[in-house]
């Protein structure tokens, strides 16, 4: 971009005062006003060629500066130390000239690496039905007269900002799958993609860049609901900033005003009803109307909801001689005809299903011990 274009952008788009432009460029204010007048041509400057005592040493100094970028921060030499080394080689100029060269060298390197814009972010805009964001949090609730720590799933539509909060005892696969089903059920359909952090229930290994080894069961769930999972860069929470904020808002809107519940099912029904009520009470931050109004407009763009994904986690077990199988330090009974035989245990959030020879043998309510 030409020098005149930079000045015009600062003055006309960024609304920068002429005094500040003058400070940055070193030009007088009258000169800047002249360049801002219509029809002004690109200014050209003749830079006089001046020799410097540092010229014979610039290649060596550039090599030193480059080598320092590859060293651990605590082991890097300062510019003063480099100036002392140059003096030993015969340089008799000032330290200020060396420091000025180092600053210019680093600025050029930053521009080449396109890192001068670090800290500048482009707001994310989502089309209706395009995406949702998912995250977990830990919160407390009073269930059956006992204060219990819960793992809370937060799912939020990126366009309408409609959200659902659902509580579970654990952050396991079967809980994750159940949270998706209830969210899509409440939203009335499935968006085109989901945005996640690199949670262990979804990602087996984080590769370079956007490469991920996605968990097989999670991939099966995404394929069933026909959405594309996307995973944020490590330590880049702003890539799913809407649901990150929802975690903070939910603590004030829901968890601090929560009544006492008899069981987890009653809590989750209360959470669902309260979330839907908040859609109507909360104004959308960018579009006219409430979250509920924007959700009603977004709903037709969502894919029709398929049947629920059979989101169990399978474990191979052998029935004991006393007709029991053990799971999570709890024992569950199995019909005597299956004693000493292998069975398959299908684990759901609220129940366990024992399967053998392709048929359901028995079903038990799941017991989860809290540490």
PAGUVEX-925657 format. One line per 8 residues: number of its first residue (from 1); their letters; for each residue x, y, z of N, C-alpha, C. Coordinates in steps of 0.02 Angstrom, whole numbers, plus 50000, padded with zeros to 5 digits. Layout:
% residues N
NUM = a = X/Y/Z/X/Y/Z/X/Y/Z  ...
***
This chain:
% residues 371
1 = xxxxxxxx = 50042/49940/50000/50000/50000/50000/50044/50062/50000  50028/50111/49955/50068/50171/49951/50062/50215/50012  50109/50262/50017/50111/50305/50076/50048/50348/50080  50024/50373/50022/49964/50414/50022/49903/50372/50044  49901/50309/50022/49845/50265/50041/49844/50254/50116  49903/50247/50146/49906/50238/50218/49879/50299/50254  49899/50358/50233/49876/50419/50264/49800/50426/50256  49774/50412/50196/49702/50418/50185/49663/50367/50226
9 = xxxxxxxx = 49689/50306/50233/49654/50256/50273/49652/50278/50346  49709/50302/50371/49709/50325/50441/49660/50381/50453  49657/50430/50405/49617/50489/50416/49543/50476/50402  49527/50441/50347/49458/50435/50325/49422/50373/50353  49456/50317/50358/49423/50256/50383/49432/50249/50459  49494/50259/50482/49507/50250/50554/49494/50313/50594  49477/50369/50560/49461/50432/50594/49517/50454/50641  49579/50445/50620/49636/50463/50661/49648/50539/50654
17 = xxxxxxxx = 49660/50574/50710/49672/50646/50706/49736/50660/50665  49736/50718/50633/49794/50738/50592/49856/50745/50636  49846/50766/50698/49903/50772/50744/49937/50704/50754  49896/50651/50763/49924/50585/50774/49958/50559/50710  49928/50573/50652/49960/50553/50589/50027/50588/50581  50028/50652/50600/50091/50690/50596/50144/50659/50642  50123/50638/50702/50170/50608/50748/50198/50543/50720  50154/50503/50689/50177/50438/50664/50221/50444/50602
25 = xxxxxxxx = 50206/50491/50558/50243/50496/50495/50301/50544/50497  50301/50591/50544/50353/50642/50545/50340/50699/50497  50281/50700/50465/50264/50754/50419/50227/50809/50456  50229/50868/50428/50193/50924/50459/50119/50915/50446  50078/50948/50487/50006/50942/50480/49982/50973/50414  50014/51029/50393/49996/51060/50329/50010/51013/50271  50066/50977/50275/50082/50929/50222/50031/50873/50219  50010/50848/50277/49960/50795/50279/49894/50820/50250
33 = xxxxxxxx = 49873/50881/50267/49811/50909/50240/49816/50914/50163  49875/50932/50138/49884/50936/50066/49874/50868/50033  49901/50816/50065/49895/50749/50036/49823/50723/50041  49784/50750/50088/49715/50727/50095/49667/50763/50048  49691/50817/50017/49648/50852/49970/49636/50809/49908  49578/50817/49878/49561/50777/49819/49608/50794/49762  49632/50743/49728/49678/50753/49672/49751/50752/49691  49766/50743/49755/49836/50741/49775/49869/50679/49747
41 = xxxxxxxx = 49931/50683/49728/49968/50627/49700/50008/50593/49755  50031/50532/49740/50070/50495/49788/50134/50531/49804  50147/50546/49866/50209/50582/49884/50270/50539/49874  50322/50570/49850/50385/50534/49841/50439/50572/49879  50482/50534/49910/50535/50563/49950/50602/50539/49924  50648/50584/49924/50716/50565/49907/50756/50556/49971  50773/50495/49984/50812/50481/50044/50886/50486/50027  50920/50533/50059/50991/50540/50044/51030/50477/50065
49 = xxxxxxxx = 51077/50460/50025/51119/50402/50039/51173/50422/50089  51171/50393/50147/51220/50411/50199/51254/50348/50223  51318/50351/50228/51355/50294/50253/51351/50293/50329  51361/50235/50357/51359/50227/50429/51418/50184/50451  51442/50197/50510/51497/50156/50537/51475/50084/50546  51408/50073/50550/51384/50005/50560/51380/49965/50496  51383/49997/50438/51375/49962/50374/51419/49900/50366  51483/49902/50383/51524/49841/50374/51504/49783/50420
57 = xxxxxxxx = 51462/49797/50470/51446/49746/50520/51372/49724/50518  51334/49751/50469/51262/49736/50468/51248/49662/50455  51286/49631/50411/51274/49560/50397/51285/49517/50459  51340/49532/50494/51354/49493/50554/51301/49506/50608  51280/49568/50616/51230/49584/50667/51163/49551/50649  51145/49551/50585/51083/49518/50564/51085/49443/50580  51143/49412/50569/51150/49341/50584/51143/49328/50659  51172/49372/50699/51164/49364/50772/51092/49370/50793
65 = xxxxxxxx = 51056/49421/50766/50986/49431/50784/50944/49371/50763  50958/49343/50704/50920/49285/50682/50934/49224/50727  50997/49216/50747/51014/49159/50791/50979/49165/50858  50970/49227/50883/50938/49236/50948/50865/49216/50947  50832/49222/50889/50761/49203/50886/50751/49128/50895  50805/49089/50885/50800/49016/50892/50820/48993/50962  50841/49039/51004/50862/49021/51072/50804/49028/51121  50804/48990/51176/50755/49002/51229/50759/49074/51253
73 = xxxxxxxx = 50702/49102/51272/50700/49173/51290/50751/49191/51345  50759/49148/51394/50805/49163/51449/50878/49161/51428  50893/49130/51371/50962/49122/51350/50981/49172/51295  50937/49217/51276/50952/49264/51222/50997/49320/51246  51043/49340/51203/51086/49397/51219/51049/49463/51207  51066/49513/51247/51036/49578/51237/51073/49616/51183  51042/49670/51159/51074/49712/51108/51137/49745/51136  51138/49759/51200/51198/49788/51230/51257/49739/51226
81 = xxxxxxxx = 51243/49675/51237/51296/49625/51231/51320/49619/51159  51274/49624/51112/51295/49622/51041/51337/49683/51024  51318/49741/51051/51358/49801/51039/51429/49793/51066  51434/49763/51126/51501/49751/51154/51541/49704/51110  51510/49653/51081/51545/49607/51037/51568/49641/50973  51526/49687/50947/51546/49724/50887/51605/49770/50901  51606/49800/50960/51663/49843/50979/51727/49802/50978  51724/49740/51001/51783/49696/51001/51807/49682/50929
89 = xxxxxxxx = 51760/49685/50882/51777/49673/50812/51800/49735/50775  51799/49793/50810/51824/49854/50780/51772/49908/50769  51709/49895/50786/51657/49946/50778/51666/50000/50830  51668/50064/50808/51678/50119/50855/51619/50167/50855  51560/50143/50832/51500/50185/50832/51463/50179/50897  51405/50211/50900/51366/50214/50962/51321/50153/50970  51301/50142/51033/51253/50089/51048/51185/50105/51018  51166/50169/51017/51101/50188/50990/51092/50167/50917
97 = xxxxxxxx = 51145/50170/50878/51140/50150/50808/51127/50075/50803  51160/50036/50845/51149/49963/50845/51078/49946/50867  51054/49981/50919/50986/49969/50943/50934/49987/50891  50946/50042/50854/50900/50063/50802/50898/50011/50745  50956/49984/50728/50958/49932/50677/50920/49870/50700  50928/49851/50764/50894/49791/50790/50818/49800/50789  50794/49861/50807/50722/49873/50805/50695/49868/50734  50731/49898/50687/50708/49895/50617/50710/49824/50590
105 = xxxxxxxx = 50761/49786/50610/50766/49716/50587/50707/49675/50614  50689/49684/50677/50633/49646/50706/50567/49667/50674  50559/49732/50661/50497/49755/50629/50489/49725/50560  50544/49723/50521/50541/49692/50454/50523/49618/50460  50552/49585/50509/50538/49513/50518/50465/49501/50537  50438/49544/50580/50368/49538/50599/50323/49549/50539  50338/49598/50498/50296/49610/50439/50299/49551/50392  50359/49522/50384/50366/49465/50339/50327/49405/50364
113 = xxxxxxxx = 50324/49397/50429/50288/49340/50459/50214/49356/50470  50194/49418/50451/50124/49440/50459/50101/49433/50531  50143/49454/50578/50124/49450/50648/50112/49519/50678  50117/49572/50638/50106/49638/50667/50033/49649/50685  49987/49608/50657/49917/49615/50674/49895/49572/50733  49943/49543/50769/49926/49501/50826/49885/49541/50877  49831/49511/50899/49786/49545/50945/49727/49577/50910  49723/49573/50842/49668/49597/50804/49626/49538/50782
121 = xxxxxxxx = 49561/49540/50795/49518/49483/50781/49460/49505/50737  49440/49462/50692/49383/49475/50648/49321/49443/50680  49269/49482/50692/49209/49453/50723/49181/49397/50679  49159/49342/50711/49131/49285/50675/49057/49297/50663  49035/49288/50601/48965/49296/50583/48941/49230/50557  48883/49207/50582/48857/49142/50563/48790/49150/50528  48780/49112/50475/48717/49111/50440/48666/49067/50477  48602/49076/50465/48552/49033/50498/48563/48959/50482
129 = xxxxxxxx = 48562/48918/50533/48571/48847/50525/48641/48825/50510  48690/48872/50515/48758/48854/50496/48794/48813/50549  48791/48832/50613/48835/48801/50662/48805/48805/50732  48832/48763/50775/48820/48767/50847/48887/48760/50882  48890/48780/50945/48951/48775/50985/48937/48735/51048  48987/48697/51070/48978/48652/51127/49034/48661/51177  49017/48656/51242/49069/48660/51293/49042/48627/51357  49089/48608/51401/49073/48581/51467/49091/48632/51520
137 = xxxxxxxx = 49057/48627/51578/49077/48665/51637/49062/48623/51699  49087/48644/51755/49072/48612/51819/49032/48660/51863  48976/48635/51888/48934/48676/51932/48905/48632/51987  48873/48665/52035/48845/48630/52093/48770/48640/52096  48735/48588/52121/48663/48593/52131/48644/48553/52193  48586/48571/52221/48560/48535/52280/48510/48483/52255  48530/48419/52260/48488/48364/52237/48476/48317/52296  48412/48307/52313/48395/48263/52368/48424/48286/52434
145 = xxxxxxxx = 48431/48351/52444/48458/48378/52506/48533/48376/52511  48567/48358/52456/48640/48353/52456/48669/48399/52403  48722/48435/52420/48755/48478/52371/48801/48435/52327  48787/48434/52263/48819/48388/52217/48856/48426/52162  48916/48404/52146/48953/48433/52090/48933/48398/52026  48917/48437/51974/48892/48410/51911/48935/48433/51852  48935/48392/51800/48966/48410/51737/48910/48436/51691  48916/48497/51668/48861/48531/51634/48878/48541/51560
153 = xxxxxxxx = 48835/48516/51516/48843/48525/51444/48807/48589/51422  48842/48630/51383/48814/48692/51355/48815/48686/51279  48757/48693/51248/48752/48690/51175/48716/48754/51152  48745/48788/51102/48717/48853/51082/48719/48860/51007  48662/48880/50977/48659/48894/50906/48695/48960/50892  48740/48959/50843/48784/49017/50833/48747/49076/50802  48693/49065/50765/48657/49121/50734/48606/49151/50780  48559/49111/50803/48504/49138/50845/48524/49146/50918
161 = xxxxxxxx = 48578/49113/50939/48602/49113/51008/48556/49073/51055  48509/49033/51027/48469/48989/51069/48515/48938/51102  48503/48921/51165/48550/48879/51202/48512/48830/51245  48547/48776/51262/48521/48727/51309/48576/48708/51358  48558/48703/51421/48604/48682/51474/48577/48618/51503  48620/48567/51509/48598/48502/51534/48652/48473/51579  48632/48445/51636/48679/48423/51688/48687/48347/51687  48749/48324/51701/48765/48253/51703/48814/48241/51761
169 = xxxxxxxx = 48819/48179/51783/48867/48164/51836/48939/48158/51811  48948/48142/51745/49014/48131/51717/49019/48162/51647  49081/48172/51624/49093/48194/51555/49116/48134/51513  49072/48087/51502/49089/48027/51465/49052/48026/51398  49069/47978/51356/49040/47975/51289/48964/47973/51291  48937/47928/51333/48865/47920/51334/48830/47984/51357  48861/48022/51402/48832/48086/51424/48836/48137/51367  48892/48137/51331/48901/48183/51274/48848/48170/51220
177 = xxxxxxxx = 48837/48107/51203/48789/48090/51151/48718/48110/51173  48703/48098/51236/48637/48116/51262/48625/48191/51259  48676/48230/51275/48670/48303/51274/48655/48328/51203  48688/48298/51153/48674/48319/51084/48602/48303/51064  48578/48244/51081/48509/48226/51063/48459/48275/51093  48466/48290/51157/48418/48335/51188/48424/48406/51160  48484/48428/51143/48492/48495/51114/48458/48498/51046  48470/48450/51002/48439/48450/50936/48363/48444/50942
185 = xxxxxxxx = 48340/48405/50991/48268/48399/51002/48237/48466/51021  48270/48502/51067/48244/48567/51089/48250/48619/51033  48305/48618/50995/48315/48666/50941/48269/48653/50882  48244/48591/50876/48200/48575/50820/48235/48555/50756  48299/48537/50760/48336/48516/50701/48411/48517/50715  48450/48504/50662/48523/48497/50668/48557/48549/50624  48603/48590/50650/48642/48636/50609/48692/48598/50565  48728/48636/50523/48774/48605/50476/48840/48583/50505
193 = xxxxxxxx = 48862/48616/50558/48926/48597/50588/48925/48614/50662  48970/48580/50699/48978/48592/50770/49048/48613/50786  49056/48660/50832/49122/48688/50850/49137/48667/50921  49196/48635/50930/49215/48606/50995/49287/48626/51012  49303/48618/51076/49374/48617/51094/49398/48545/51086  49459/48531/51106/49489/48465/51093/49477/48418/51151  49413/48408/51169/49396/48366/51225/49412/48293/51209  49430/48256/51261/49453/48187/51252/49399/48140/51227
201 = xxxxxxxx = 49336/48156/51239/49282/48114/51215/49270/48123/51140  49303/48172/51110/49295/48184/51038/49360/48175/50999  49416/48193/51029/49480/48193/50994/49528/48145/51028  49551/48095/50991/49601/48049/51019/49671/48079/51018  49686/48119/50966/49753/48149/50961/49748/48214/50923  49781/48266/50949/49784/48331/50917/49847/48334/50873  49838/48342/50809/49894/48345/50763/49915/48417/50749  49954/48425/50697/49978/48492/50678/49923/48530/50643
209 = xxxxxxxx = 49917/48595/50659/49866/48636/50628/49796/48612/50647  49756/48597/50597/49688/48574/50608/49682/48498/50604  49736/48463/50601/49733/48390/50597/49712/48361/50665  49662/48318/50664/49637/48285/50724/49622/48212/50709  49640/48169/50756/49616/48100/50754/49552/48097/50795  49495/48096/50760/49430/48100/50793/49410/48031/50819  49384/48030/50880/49361/47968/50910/49309/47934/50867  49313/47868/50861/49269/47831/50816/49196/47838/50835
217 = xxxxxxxx = 49179/47832/50899/49109/47838/50920/49083/47909/50910  49125/47959/50923/49104/48028/50912/49092/48039/50837  49135/48012/50795/49127/48019/50723/49062/47985/50701  49045/47928/50731/48983/47894/50714/48923/47937/50733  48926/47970/50791/48871/48013/50812/48863/48072/50764  48919/48104/50744/48916/48160/50698/48888/48138/50630  48908/48078/50609/48882/48052/50545/48807/48038/50549  48785/48013/50606/48713/47998/50615/48671/48062/50610
225 = xxxxxxxx = 48693/48115/50642/48656/48178/50641/48675/48222/50582  48723/48201/50542/48743/48234/50480/48764/48306/50492  48813/48315/50536/48845/48380/50543/48920/48370/50542  48956/48423/50525/49029/48420/50520/49061/48448/50583  49098/48406/50621/49131/48432/50681/49193/48471/50664  49203/48527/50697/49264/48567/50690/49293/48579/50760  49359/48579/50763/49392/48584/50828/49437/48646/50831  49433/48682/50886/49471/48744/50894/49546/48728/50900
233 = xxxxxxxx = 49586/48778/50886/49657/48773/50900/49667/48769/50976  49719/48735/50998/49731/48732/51071/49738/48802/51101  49707/48811/51160/49709/48874/51197/49681/48932/51157  49631/48918/51115/49600/48971/51075/49525/48971/51088  49507/48987/51150/49437/48985/51170/49393/49034/51133  49423/49089/51104/49382/49138/51070/49351/49109/51006  49377/49052/50981/49349/49022/50922/49279/48994/50935  49261/48984/50997/49192/48966/51015/49170/49011/51073
241 = xxxxxxxx = 49180/49076/51062/49169/49125/51115/49098/49130/51138  49049/49115/51094/48979/49121/51114/48962/49073/51171  48983/49010/51162/48966/48961/51215/49010/48971/51276  49070/48998/51268/49112/49015/51326/49076/49067/51369  49047/49117/51335/49010/49168/51372/48947/49138/51403  48916/49090/51369/48856/49059/51395/48870/49023/51461  48930/48994/51467/48950/48962/51530/48949/49013/51587  48977/49072/51574/48978/49124/51626/48908/49149/51642
249 = xxxxxxxx = 48868/49162/51589/48801/49188/51600/48757/49138/51638  48766/49073/51624/48723/49023/51655/48732/49021/51731  48792/49036/51754/48804/49035/51826/48762/49088/51862  48753/49145/51830/48712/49198/51860/48638/49186/51848  48620/49162/51789/48550/49156/51771/48517/49093/51800  48556/49040/51808/48527/48975/51825/48550/48948/51892  48615/48941/51901/48641/48903/51958/48635/48940/52024  48636/49007/52023/48632/49044/52085/48560/49051/52111
257 = xxxxxxxx = 48510/49038/52067/48440/49046/52087/48403/48979/52087  48440/48925/52087/48411/48859/52076/48378/48833/52140  48317/48804/52133/48285/48772/52191/48315/48703/52205  48288/48669/52254/48310/48601/52272/48271/48551/52229  48306/48498/52205/48275/48447/52163/48281/48379/52195  48234/48336/52178/48235/48268/52206/48285/48223/52169  48293/48234/52103/48339/48193/52064/48364/48232/52004  48409/48201/51966/48440/48235/51908/48390/48247/51852
265 = xxxxxxxx = 48343/48202/51843/48293/48211/51790/48251/48273/51803  48232/48284/51866/48193/48344/51882/48235/48407/51871  48299/48405/51888/48343/48462/51876/48347/48478/51802  48357/48428/51760/48365/48440/51688/48301/48465/51656  48244/48443/51680/48181/48470/51654/48174/48543/51673  48194/48561/51735/48192/48631/51755/48240/48673/51713  48300/48647/51700/48349/48683/51659/48322/48695/51588  48291/48643/51559/48264/48650/51492/48210/48703/51489
273 = xxxxxxxx = 48163/48700/51536/48109/48750/51537/48135/48820/51549  48185/48826/51593/48213/48893/51608/48251/48921/51548  48288/48878/51513/48325/48902/51454/48277/48928/51401  48223/48891/51387/48175/48913/51337/48142/48978/51358  48128/48986/51423/48099/49049/51447/48148/49107/51437  48212/49093/51447/48263/49146/51439/48270/49168/51366  48255/49123/51319/48257/49144/51249/48210/49203/51237  48151/49198/51266/48101/49251/51256/48118/49314/51296
281 = xxxxxxxx = 48154/49305/51351/48169/49362/51395/48232/49400/51373  48274/49368/51332/48339/49396/51316/48339/49425/51245  48359/49488/51239/48364/49520/51174/48425/49495/51136  48417/49482/51072/48474/49461/51031/48522/49520/51025  48586/49505/51029/48636/49559/51032/48647/49593/50965  48631/49560/50910/48647/49588/50844/48586/49597/50799  48534/49558/50809/48475/49559/50766/48415/49585/50804  48366/49613/50770/48306/49638/50805/48266/49581/50835
289 = xxxxxxxx = 48237/49595/50892/48195/49546/50926/48234/49507/50978  48199/49459/51008/48229/49417/51059/48263/49357/51027  48298/49318/51070/48328/49256/51046/48274/49210/51018  48217/49207/51052/48163/49164/51029/48138/49185/50960  48135/49250/50946/48113/49274/50881/48162/49253/50826  48226/49261/50839/48276/49242/50789/48278/49167/50780  48269/49129/50835/48267/49056/50830/48209/49032/50787  48151/49064/50794/48094/49045/50752/48110/49054/50678
297 = xxxxxxxx = 48148/49108/50662/48167/49118/50592/48221/49069/50570  48264/49048/50617/48318/49002/50599/48294/48930/50594  48243/48913/50630/48221/48843/50636/48209/48810/50568  48178/48843/50518/48167/48809/50453/48232/48792/50417  48288/48824/50434/48351/48811/50400/48389/48752/50431  48365/48727/50488/48397/48669/50519/48376/48605/50485  48421/48556/50482/48404/48492/50453/48353/48456/50498  48306/48421/50466/48255/48385/50504/48288/48335/50551
305 = xxxxxxxx = 48264/48332/50612/48295/48290/50663/48284/48216/50649  48338/48177/50642/48330/48105/50633/48315/48071/50701  48303/48005/50701/48295/47970/50765/48357/47977/50808  48348/47969/50873/48403/47977/50919/48460/47927/50905  48521/47951/50908/48579/47907/50901/48583/47859/50960  48595/47796/50946/48599/47746/50999/48667/47754/51034  48671/47803/51078/48735/47825/51105/48759/47787/51165  48766/47722/51159/48793/47683/51215/48868/47675/51206
313 = xxxxxxxx = 48901/47657/51260/48972/47637/51259/48974/47563/51278  49008/47524/51237/49006/47451/51247/49067/47427/51285  49056/47382/51333/49108/47350/51372/49098/47274/51370  49151/47238/51359/49148/47165/51361/49157/47142/51433  49112/47100/51457/49114/47076/51526/49105/47000/51527  49130/46969/51581/49117/46898/51594/49076/46893/51658  49021/46858/51653/48977/46850/51711/49011/46805/51763  49009/46825/51825/49042/46787/51878/49002/46723/51894
321 = xxxxxxxx = 49032/46676/51930/48995/46616/51951/48934/46632/51993  48935/46692/52025/48877/46712/52065/48827/46754/52025  48834/46752/51957/48786/46784/51912/48786/46861/51918  48847/46890/51923/48854/46962/51929/48904/46988/51878  48894/47050/51855/48944/47086/51817/48960/47150/51855  49022/47172/51851/49045/47231/51888/49059/47288/51840  49034/47347/51858/49047/47407/51819/49049/47466/51866  49104/47505/51863/49114/47564/51906/49104/47547/51980
329 = xxxxxxxx = 49134/47491/52000/49134/47469/52071/49065/47449/52096  49018/47440/52050/48951/47416/52069/48937/47350/52034  48899/47307/52067/48882/47241/52039/48809/47240/52017  48798/47208/51960/48731/47203/51931/48717/47129/51916  48657/47107/51931/48640/47037/51923/48623/47020/51851  48637/46958/51832/48623/46931/51766/48588/46864/51775  48541/46844/51731/48509/46779/51738/48559/46722/51746  48541/46672/51786/48587/46618/51803/48611/46579/51742
337 = xxxxxxxx = 48573/46578/51689/48593/46540/51629/48655/46569/51595  48674/46631/51614/48732/46662/51583/48792/46663/51630  48791/46626/51684/48847/46623/51730/48909/46597/51694  48967/46629/51706/49031/46610/51678/49034/46619/51602  48990/46659/51574/48989/46670/51502/49004/46743/51486  49033/46757/51427/49045/46827/51408/48980/46861/51385  48974/46924/51404/48916/46964/51383/48942/47033/51363  48899/47070/51331/48915/47139/51311/48873/47186/51354
345 = xxxxxxxx = 48907/47236/51383/48872/47284/51426/48867/47351/51389  48805/47372/51374/48793/47435/51341/48778/47488/51394  48820/47538/51398/48815/47588/51451/48782/47651/51424  48727/47671/51453/48691/47733/51438/48696/47780/51499  48677/47843/51492/48683/47888/51549/48645/47866/51611  48586/47836/51600/48544/47820/51658/48531/47746/51666  48556/47703/51622/48541/47631/51627/48598/47590/51597  48600/47526/51615/48646/47477/51587/48606/47421/51555
353 = xxxxxxxx = 48624/47401/51495/48590/47348/51459/48639/47291/51447  48622/47231/51471/48664/47172/51461/48639/47136/51398  48685/47125/51350/48668/47095/51286/48710/47033/51276  48679/46980/51253/48714/46918/51237/48679/46883/51180  48718/46856/51134/48692/46819/51077/48642/46862/51037  48658/46927/51033/48617/46973/50994/48551/46992/51025  48539/46974/51087/48476/46990/51120/48489/47024/51187  48440/47064/51208/48445/47097/51273/48430/47047/51328
361 = xxxxxxxx = 48476/47039/51373/48468/46991/51428/48432/47023/51487  48454/47084/51506/48421/47119/51562/48443/47192/51560  48406/47232/51597/48420/47305/51601/48419/47326/51674  48467/47370/51692/48471/47394/51761/48477/47471/51759  48450/47502/51810/48463/47573/51820/48536/47583/51839  48568/47633/51812/48639/47643/51825/48650/47678/51892  48697/47652/51929/48716/47682/51994/48784/47715/51985  48788/47779/52001/48851/47816/51995/48870/47840/52064
369 = xxx = 48925/47815/52089/48949/47836/52155/48987/47901/52149  48973/47948/52194/49006/48013/52193/49062/48012/52244  49121/48033/52220/49179/48034/52264/49178/48097/52307
***
